[in-house]
Amino acid sequence: MKSEYEPLPDNVISNLNRVIDNVGKDKKPKKLWMKYFKSHENISIISNFFWYYLCKLLHNSKYISIEEQLLDRIAVKYVELYVSVEANYRDLFFQTYYDCLAQAVFYSFFFAYPQSRSFIVSEEFMSNLFSMMSEEITGMPVCNLGYEKWSLDLGAGNILLNKNPSLSINRSSLPVLPGIHQKKKLLHMKYSPLVDRYMKSKHYEGYNIVSNWKIRYTMRNPKQREVACKMNSYRNLAMKTVENTRKRFEEYEEASRVIDNELLANKKYMQKVTNLMETRTKAIIEHNPREYANLLVSLRGQWPHFEAET
């Protein structure tokens, strides 16, 4: 615990660019956002959160002191990062910061424990990581399915799409973090947890200037999350059905237009032929009725012949 942080694997650093998918579509803000996200302060935060979450997974009381040291480190680097970000850019940067930070820590576990990836990509692991990260950064655990929007194409396709739900979860390398979802919590908020820890460690005189305020909130339990997952699947199915119906209707309209055009073209052609025949017949009758009779006789040979029934 002497150094500021343990270096992250190279493949974690290289994959931090994928986290940018959680930020807007404009290239200029993304470039500035990634500048801060790849800064020395933030890399230290990612590394220390990796070890902090690992200690949490181990469920061992002997690591509590280490957890506190890690949080102290994170608090210092978080304040340094906050100060380094331009004042007019802070709202945009920190709006999705905890989400992107959780994804970066997820990458660290994914590449550090290849034999435990079936557990790491599980909903339980990502949900607890997402909730823990949001609580440490904002003071309130976020229990939505925000991790479903993470960029998980790590070179072999989307790792979640390749999962087989029937496979048993391999937890031989990493222990399981127990559920942290509870109901009807009362939150006393003054500063975010990391800022609060930093200010207490520095013994700032102005610590009590900010008034304490309370908020009561309800955590979504796993059953509600399961219902939400089903609703999302139903919603996606409904959207696909609507899209397929729209495509079929467009195909039907296009086919109808083609048929209508063909019928119109045939009608015009038949009208043209009819007019031509009427004009020719009228001319023949006026000039030589006998020639018209000869024409009818000549056409008789082209009429279909039907054999008489015996």
TAURZI-V511954 format. One record per pair of residues at least 4 apart in sequence whose ideal C-beta (glycine too) atoms are under 8 Angstrom apart, sorted by the first residue. I is the first residue (numbers start at 1). J is the second residue. D is the distance in whole Angstrom. If there is no record, write none. Layout:
((I/J/D) (I/J/D))
This chain:
((1/66/7) (1/69/5) (4/44/5) (4/73/7) (4/77/8) (5/43/7) (5/44/4) (5/47/4) (5/48/5) (5/73/7) (6/47/5) (6/51/7) (7/47/7) (8/12/4) (8/13/6) (8/43/7) (8/46/6) (8/47/5) (8/50/7) (8/108/6) (9/13/8) (9/108/7) (9/111/5) (9/112/6) (10/14/6) (11/15/6) (11/111/5) (12/16/7) (12/46/8) (12/104/7) (12/107/5) (12/108/5) (12/111/6) (13/38/8) (13/43/8) (15/19/8) (15/107/5) (15/111/8) (15/154/7) (16/34/8) (16/37/7) (16/38/6) (16/104/6) (16/107/7) (17/34/7) (18/103/8) (18/107/8) (18/151/4) (18/153/7) (18/154/8) (19/37/7) (19/100/5) (19/103/5) (19/104/6) (19/151/7) (20/30/5) (20/33/7) (20/34/6) (20/37/8) (21/150/8) (21/151/4) (22/96/5) (22/99/6) (22/100/5) (22/103/7) (22/149/7) (22/150/7) (22/151/8) (23/29/7) (23/30/5) (23/33/5) (23/96/6) (23/100/8) (24/29/6) (24/30/7) (24/92/8) (26/30/7) (27/31/6) (28/32/7) (29/33/6) (29/92/7) (30/34/6) (31/35/7) (32/36/7) (32/89/7) (33/37/6) (33/92/7) (33/93/6) (34/38/6) (35/39/7) (36/42/7) (36/81/7) (36/84/7) (36/85/5) (36/93/6) (37/42/5) (37/100/7) (37/104/8) (38/42/7) (38/43/7) (39/43/7) (39/81/7) (39/84/7) (40/44/6) (41/45/7) (41/77/5) (41/78/8) (41/80/5) (41/81/4) (41/84/7) (42/46/6) (42/77/8) (42/81/6) (42/101/8) (43/47/6) (44/48/6) (44/73/7) (44/74/8) (44/77/5) (45/49/6) (45/74/5) (45/77/5) (45/78/6) (45/81/7) (45/101/7) (46/50/6) (46/101/7) (46/104/5) (46/105/6) (46/108/7) (47/51/7) (47/108/8) (48/52/6) (48/70/5) (48/73/5) (48/74/5) (48/77/7) (49/53/6) (49/70/8) (49/74/6) (49/101/7) (49/105/5) (49/133/7) (49/136/8) (50/54/6) (50/105/5) (50/108/4) (50/109/7) (50/112/8) (51/55/6) (51/66/8) (51/70/6) (52/56/7) (52/67/6) (52/70/4) (52/71/7) (52/74/7) (53/57/6) (53/105/6) (53/109/8) (53/129/6) (53/132/7) (53/177/8) (54/58/7) (54/109/8) (54/174/8) (55/60/8) (55/63/4) (55/66/6) (55/67/5) (55/70/7) (56/67/7) (56/132/7) (56/177/6) (57/174/6) (57/175/5) (57/176/7) (57/177/5) (58/63/6) (58/175/6) (59/175/6) (59/178/8) (63/67/6) (64/68/7) (65/69/7) (66/70/6) (67/71/6) (68/72/6) (69/73/7) (70/74/6) (71/75/6) (71/136/8) (71/194/8) (71/197/6) (72/76/7) (72/197/7) (72/201/6) (73/77/6) (74/78/6) (74/136/8) (74/194/6) (75/79/7) (75/194/4) (75/195/7) (75/197/4) (75/198/4) (75/201/7) (76/80/6) (76/198/6) (77/81/6) (78/82/6) (78/137/8) (78/194/4) (78/195/7) (78/198/7) (79/83/6) (79/194/7) (79/195/7) (79/198/5) (80/84/6) (81/85/7) (82/90/7) (82/94/8) (82/195/8) (85/89/6) (85/90/5) (85/93/5) (85/94/8) (86/90/7) (89/93/6) (90/94/6) (91/95/6) (93/97/6) (96/100/6) (97/101/6) (97/137/6) (98/102/6) (98/133/5) (98/134/5) (98/136/8) (98/137/4) (98/138/6) (98/142/8) (99/103/7) (99/130/7) (99/133/8) (99/134/8) (99/146/6) (100/104/6) (101/105/7) (101/133/6) (101/137/7) (102/106/6) (102/129/5) (102/130/5) (102/133/4) (102/134/7) (102/147/7) (103/107/7) (103/147/7) (103/150/5) (103/151/8) (104/108/7) (105/109/7) (105/129/6) (105/133/7) (106/110/6) (106/120/7) (106/126/6) (106/129/6) (106/147/8) (106/150/7) (107/111/6) (107/154/8) (108/112/6) (109/113/6) (109/116/8) (109/120/5) (109/125/8) (109/174/8) (110/114/8) (110/117/6) (110/120/5) (110/121/7) (110/154/7) (110/159/8) (113/117/7) (113/120/6) (113/173/5) (113/174/6) (115/170/7) (115/172/7) (115/173/5) (116/120/6) (116/170/6) (116/171/7) (116/172/7) (116/173/4) (116/174/5) (117/121/6) (117/159/7) (118/122/7) (118/163/8) (118/167/6) (118/169/5) (118/170/5) (119/124/8) (119/125/6) (119/169/5) (119/170/6) (119/171/5) (119/174/6) (119/176/8) (120/125/5) (120/174/7) (121/125/7) (121/126/7) (121/152/8) (121/159/5) (121/160/6) (121/163/6) (122/126/7) (122/169/6) (123/127/6) (123/225/8) (124/128/6) (124/176/7) (124/177/8) (125/129/6) (125/177/7) (126/130/6) (126/147/4) (126/150/8) (127/131/6) (127/143/7) (127/145/8) (127/147/7) (127/225/7) (128/132/6) (128/177/5) (128/179/8) (128/180/6) (129/133/6) (129/147/8) (130/134/6) (130/142/7) (130/146/6) (130/147/5) (131/135/6) (131/141/4) (131/142/6) (131/143/6) (131/180/6) (131/181/8) (132/136/6) (132/141/7) (132/180/7) (133/137/6) (134/138/6) (134/140/7) (134/141/6) (134/142/4) (135/139/7) (135/140/6) (135/141/4) (135/142/8) (135/193/7) (136/193/6) (136/194/6) (137/192/6) (137/193/8) (137/194/7) (138/142/7) (138/192/6) (139/187/7) (139/189/5) (139/191/8) (139/192/5) (139/193/6) (140/187/6) (140/189/8) (140/215/8) (140/217/7) (141/180/7) (141/219/7) (142/146/7) (143/181/6) (143/219/6) (143/220/5) (143/225/7) (144/220/8) (145/225/7) (145/228/7) (145/229/7) (145/232/7) (148/232/8) (152/158/5) (152/159/5) (152/160/5) (153/157/6) (153/158/5) (153/159/8) (154/159/6) (156/162/7) (157/161/6) (157/162/6) (158/162/7) (159/163/7) (163/167/7) (171/175/7) (171/176/6) (179/222/6) (181/219/5) (181/220/7) (181/221/5) (181/222/6) (182/219/5) (183/218/5) (183/219/6) (183/221/7) (184/216/7) (184/217/8) (184/218/6) (185/216/7) (185/217/6) (185/218/8) (185/219/6) (186/214/6) (186/215/8) (186/216/5) (187/214/7) (187/215/5) (187/216/7) (187/217/6) (188/212/6) (188/213/8) (188/214/6) (189/212/7) (189/213/6) (189/214/7) (189/215/6) (190/196/7) (190/210/5) (190/211/7) (190/212/5) (190/213/7) (191/195/4) (191/196/4) (191/199/6) (191/210/7) (192/196/7) (193/197/6) (194/198/6) (195/199/6) (196/200/6) (197/201/6) (198/202/6) (199/204/5) (199/207/5) (200/207/7) (203/207/8) (220/224/4) (220/225/6) (220/228/7) (221/225/7) (222/226/6) (223/227/7) (224/228/6) (225/229/6) (226/230/7) (227/231/6) (228/232/6) (229/233/7) (230/234/6) (231/235/6) (232/236/6) (233/237/6) (234/238/6) (235/239/6) (236/240/6) (237/241/6) (238/242/6) (239/243/6) (240/244/6) (241/245/6) (242/246/6) (243/247/6) (244/248/6) (245/249/6) (246/250/6) (247/251/6) (248/252/6) (249/253/6) (250/254/6) (251/255/6) (252/256/6) (253/257/6) (254/258/7) (255/259/6) (256/260/6) (257/261/6) (258/262/6) (259/263/6) (260/264/6) (261/265/6) (262/266/6) (263/267/6) (264/268/6) (265/269/6) (266/270/6) (267/271/6) (268/272/6) (269/273/6) (270/274/6) (271/275/6) (272/276/6) (273/277/6) (274/278/6) (275/279/6) (276/280/6) (277/281/6) (278/282/6) (279/283/6) (280/284/6) (281/285/6) (281/292/7) (282/286/6) (283/287/6) (284/288/6) (284/289/8) (284/291/5) (284/292/4) (284/295/7) (285/289/6) (285/292/5) (287/291/7) (288/292/7) (289/293/7) (290/294/6) (291/295/6) (292/296/7) (293/297/6) (294/298/6) (295/299/6) (296/300/7) (298/302/8) (299/303/7))
